[in-house]
Amino acid sequence: MNEISNFFQSIRIPMRFIVLIVLAISSWFIVVSCSATNAGQYADNMAPDLIADYIYRIIKSERTIYGKYVVQRLKDENVIRASEHWEQDKSLPLPAQMFRMTAELASENSPFNYGSISPWSLNEGNTPNTDFEKKAMENVLNTGLPFKDYQTKDGKKYFSAVYPDKAVAASCVDCHNSHPIHKQRYPEKIFKVGDVMGGIIINLPLDSQ
């Protein structure tokens, strides 16, 4: 806790913003981690598509809170910005980086996993690769609705769902549109707030553990 306090003091963030950041990040880690733990526990009693919907609602709400009410607000008030190199810059992690870190924590030592995919991803590892991901992403972009189906991945059976991942704040689209990789790979693609930028994929394991 002392290290966290020293970090915030070094970048001179007012106390009210420190409380906001800590609450947002803490709730994100706790709630999403609990969702991952409980997913398998309730799998025998609930339909997998309903479980996926509940997990997505939590992920979506926490992403919105962090992106819109933490990153965007602190940027607008010139308190602190989010940066791709947040550790070196003593800034906040980008919403996409926060999402990836929580996804890694939630899937730790578990076959359950979730993440983001996008045909305009800055990270090549997040582009749709499997037949399911390609089909799901195409459907999400065409309809704006979730796509759900069963699939076998790495020899394991999953119920998988892909939900539209929309830009919730100007900071999201500004970051992508101005990124050198985006300009090089997708120069014609200019995101606006509210656009579907990709998908959030949730993979629920069906095999008995």
Helices and strands as residue ranges (DSSP letters): H 2-10, H 15-41, H 48-64, I 65-71, H 72-76, E 82-83, H 86-89, E 92-93, H 95-106, E 113-117, G 124-126, H 131-143, E 147-153, E 156-166, H 170-178, H 180-185, E 196-205
